[in-house]
Amino acid sequence: MTSHLDTLVGMVVTDVLKVHDYVQLLFEKDISLNIYNAWRLCNGADLRVLNGATLLKVEEKPETLIFFFSHGKRLDIDLCDDAYNGPEALELNIPGQPTVVWN
């Protein structure tokens, strides 16, 4: 089954923002991914290293989403019950399409 996140593969991150208690990844074509759950950046501590990086692959596992970026960067998003900070884990906004929410 194809994931909605597959639409992000091949796109470049144009900005990374910390907004109150969540992180927002901005991609080309005005696409945004809001991350409300706990996350971990492998091979770095500052999310700004993702600026200009291309998303190469997304792996969906039952308890983790793994985003592989160019330059060897990897972002893991925890989907375990304890990782939730609110009612949803992620929110994908693509202009002209319905918002996709992971609960």
C-alpha positions in Angstrom: 0.0 0.0 0.0 1.3 3.4 -0.9 1.6 6.0 1.9 0.7 9.6 1.6 4.3 10.3 2.8 5.6 8.8 -0.5 4.6 12.0 -2.2 7.4 13.7 -0.3 10.1 11.5 -1.6 12.4 13.4 -3.9 11.4 16.8 -2.5 13.8 19.3 -0.9 13.3 20.6 2.6 13.0 24.4 2.3 12.8 25.2 6.0 12.5 23.6 9.5 10.6 25.5 12.2 10.0 24.8 15.9 6.5 26.1 16.5 5.6 26.1 20.2 5.4 22.3 21.0 5.8 20.8 17.5 8.1 20.8 14.5 7.2 21.8 11.0 9.1 20.6 8.0 8.5 22.8 4.9 9.0 21.2 1.5 8.9 22.4 -2.1 5.5 23.3 -3.6 4.3 24.7 -0.3 3.9 21.3 1.3 4.2 21.1 5.1 4.6 18.2 7.5 3.7 19.0 11.2 5.3 16.6 13.7 3.6 16.5 17.1 5.1 13.3 18.4 8.5 12.7 19.9 11.3 12.6 17.3 15.0 12.0 17.1 17.5 13.3 14.5 20.2 10.7 13.9 23.7 12.1 12.9 23.0 15.5 14.3 21.1 17.4 17.0 19.9 20.5 15.2 17.0 20.0 12.8 18.2 23.0 10.7 20.7 20.5 9.1 17.7 19.3 7.1 17.4 22.6 5.2 18.3 21.9 1.6 18.3 18.2 2.1 16.3 15.9 -0.2 14.0 13.3 1.2 15.2 10.0 -0.3 13.0 7.4 1.4 10.3 6.9 4.1 9.9 3.7 6.0 6.7 3.1 8.0 7.0 0.6 10.8 4.3 0.0 13.4 5.9 2.1 16.1 8.3 4.4 14.0 8.4 6.5 10.9 11.9 6.8 9.5 12.8 9.6 7.0 16.1 9.2 5.1 17.5 12.4 3.8 20.5 13.2 1.6 23.8 13.9 3.3 23.2 10.8 5.5 20.6 12.5 7.8 17.8 10.5 9.3 14.8 11.6 11.2 12.9 9.0 13.4 9.3 9.8 14.6 8.1 7.8 17.5 4.5 6.4 17.0 4.4 4.6 20.4 1.5 5.6 22.7 4.0 7.3 25.1 5.3 9.5 22.3 2.0 11.3 21.7 1.9 15.0 22.8 -1.7 15.5 21.5 -4.4 13.8 19.6 -2.4 13.4 16.5 1.1 12.3 15.6 1.6 14.0 12.3 -0.3 16.2 9.8 0.5 16.5 6.1 -0.7 19.6 4.2 -0.5 19.5 0.4 -2.1 22.5 -1.3 -5.3 21.5 -3.2 -5.6 18.2 -1.3 -7.3 17.2 2.0 -5.1 17.3 5.1 -3.8 13.9 6.1 -3.6 13.2 9.9 -1.9 10.3 11.6 -3.6 9.5 15.0 
